[in-house]
Amino acid sequence: MCPGPQLRAGGPDRTGWLTRGPSFPQDSTEPELDVRRRAGGAGSRPADEKQSAAELDLVLQRHQDLQERLAQEMLGLARSLKTNTLTAQSVIKKDNQTLSHSLKMADQNLEKLRTESERLEQHAQKSVDWLLWAVLVAVCSIFISVILFIRIMPKLK
């Protein structure tokens, strides 16, 4: 949206842009937009200052309320974080105690298992020796019984 050639050549529109006189609106309905009127008369200034001071106080009060709410919320969050942290700490301590107790019990059970395994091995060795001799005696007695049975009984013809 570049200005056309009339504005560059010094046409009638350019003079309206560069002058400060009659081209500015004198009867503006919005005093905030008209800088000259706003900075103008001394009679309207104290009322505007009172109004702007009241608005400033209202804005400051809102910001202070907002900050207080945020501070309260942060305080509540910090308290809940502390509570959660303390709860987690107690749970972790209890878990550590349970774990250490379980490890002690596992070590004791492992020692008992080793002791019982050694006893069972010794018992198995003793019983295998006794059982081996018992089976050997039984087999020999059966063999002798069969030979005697064959000799004593007559042959069937």
C-alpha positions as CSV (number, residue, x, y, z in Angstrom):
1,M,0.0,0.0,0.0
2,C,2.5,2.5,-1.2
3,P,1.2,6.1,-1.6
4,G,0.4,6.9,-5.2
5,P,2.3,9.3,-7.5
6,Q,0.2,12.3,-6.5
7,L,1.5,12.2,-2.9
8,R,5.1,12.1,-4.1
9,A,4.6,14.9,-6.5
10,G,3.2,17.2,-3.8
11,G,-0.5,16.7,-4.7
12,P,-3.4,18.0,-2.6
13,D,-3.4,14.9,-0.3
14,R,0.2,15.5,0.8
15,T,-0.5,18.9,2.2
16,G,-3.2,17.5,4.4
17,W,-0.8,15.0,5.9
18,L,1.9,17.5,6.7
19,T,-0.1,20.3,8.2
20,R,-1.3,20.4,11.8
21,G,-4.1,22.9,11.4
22,P,-7.5,22.3,10.2
23,S,-7.0,18.6,9.1
24,F,-7.1,17.3,12.7
25,P,-10.5,16.7,14.2
26,Q,-11.4,19.4,16.7
27,D,-14.6,17.9,17.9
28,S,-13.4,14.4,18.8
29,T,-15.8,12.4,20.9
30,E,-13.1,10.4,22.5
31,P,-10.7,12.6,24.5
32,E,-8.1,9.8,24.8
33,L,-7.5,9.8,21.1
34,D,-7.1,13.6,20.9
35,V,-3.7,14.3,22.4
36,R,-4.0,18.0,22.4
37,R,-7.3,18.0,24.2
38,R,-6.1,15.5,26.7
39,A,-3.0,17.6,27.6
40,G,-5.0,20.8,27.2
41,G,-7.2,22.6,29.7
42,A,-6.3,22.8,33.4
43,G,-10.0,22.5,34.6
44,S,-10.5,18.9,33.5
45,R,-7.1,17.7,34.7
46,P,-7.9,17.1,38.5
47,A,-11.0,15.1,37.6
48,D,-9.1,13.0,35.1
49,E,-6.3,12.5,37.7
50,K,-8.8,11.4,40.3
51,Q,-10.4,9.0,37.9
52,S,-7.0,7.7,36.7
53,A,-5.8,7.4,40.3
54,A,-9.0,5.4,41.2
55,E,-8.5,3.2,38.2
56,L,-4.8,2.8,39.1
57,D,-5.8,1.9,42.7
58,L,-8.3,-0.6,41.3
59,V,-5.7,-2.2,39.0
60,L,-3.2,-2.3,41.9
61,Q,-5.8,-3.9,44.2
62,R,-6.6,-6.5,41.5
63,H,-2.9,-7.3,41.1
64,Q,-2.4,-7.5,44.8
65,D,-5.4,-9.8,45.2
66,L,-4.1,-11.9,42.3
67,Q,-0.6,-12.1,43.9
68,E,-2.2,-13.1,47.3
69,R,-4.2,-15.8,45.6
70,L,-1.2,-17.1,43.8
71,A,0.9,-17.0,47.0
72,Q,-1.9,-18.9,48.9
73,E,-2.0,-21.4,46.1
74,M,1.7,-21.8,46.1
75,L,1.7,-22.2,49.9
76,G,-1.0,-24.9,49.6
77,L,1.0,-26.7,46.9
78,A,4.1,-26.5,49.0
79,R,2.3,-28.0,52.0
80,S,0.8,-30.8,49.9
81,L,4.3,-31.5,48.4
82,K,5.8,-31.6,51.9
83,T,3.0,-34.0,53.1
84,N,3.5,-36.2,50.0
85,T,7.2,-36.2,50.5
86,L,6.9,-37.1,54.2
87,T,4.5,-39.9,53.3
88,A,6.7,-41.2,50.6
89,Q,9.7,-41.1,53.0
90,S,7.9,-43.1,55.6
91,V,6.7,-45.7,53.0
92,I,10.3,-46.0,51.7
93,K,11.7,-46.5,55.2
94,K,9.1,-49.2,55.9
95,D,9.9,-50.9,52.6
96,N,13.6,-50.7,53.3
97,Q,13.0,-52.3,56.7
98,T,10.8,-55.0,55.2
99,L,13.5,-55.6,52.5
100,S,16.3,-55.9,55.0
101,H,14.2,-58.3,57.1
102,S,13.5,-60.4,54.0
103,L,17.2,-60.5,53.2
104,K,18.0,-61.7,56.7
105,M,15.4,-64.4,56.5
106,A,16.6,-65.5,53.1
107,D,20.2,-65.8,54.4
108,Q,19.0,-67.8,57.4
109,N,16.9,-70.0,55.1
110,L,19.9,-70.5,52.8
111,E,22.1,-71.6,55.7
112,K,19.4,-74.0,57.0
113,L,19.0,-75.4,53.4
114,R,22.7,-76.0,53.2
115,T,22.8,-77.8,56.5
116,E,19.8,-80.0,55.7
117,S,21.2,-80.7,52.2
118,E,24.5,-82.0,53.8
119,R,22.5,-84.1,56.3
120,L,20.4,-85.6,53.5
121,E,23.4,-86.4,51.5
122,Q,25.1,-88.2,54.4
123,H,21.9,-90.1,55.1
124,A,21.5,-91.0,51.4
125,Q,25.0,-92.3,51.3
126,K,24.5,-94.4,54.5
127,S,21.2,-95.8,53.2
128,V,22.6,-96.6,49.8
129,D,25.3,-98.7,51.5
130,W,22.8,-100.5,53.6
131,L,20.3,-100.9,50.7
132,L,23.0,-102.1,48.4
133,W,24.0,-104.9,50.8
134,A,20.4,-105.8,51.4
135,V,19.7,-106.2,47.7
136,L,22.9,-108.2,47.2
137,V,22.0,-110.6,50.0
138,A,18.4,-111.0,48.5
139,V,19.8,-111.7,45.0
140,C,22.2,-114.3,46.3
141,S,19.6,-116.0,48.4
142,I,17.2,-116.2,45.5
143,F,19.9,-117.6,43.3
144,I,20.8,-120.4,45.8
145,S,17.1,-121.1,46.3
146,V,16.6,-121.6,42.5
147,I,19.6,-123.9,42.3
148,L,18.3,-126.0,45.2
149,F,14.8,-126.1,43.8
150,I,16.1,-127.4,40.5
151,R,18.2,-130.2,42.1
152,I,15.6,-131.3,44.6
153,M,12.7,-131.5,42.2
154,P,12.7,-134.5,39.9
155,K,12.5,-134.0,36.2
156,L,9.2,-134.5,34.7
157,K,9.2,-137.1,32.0
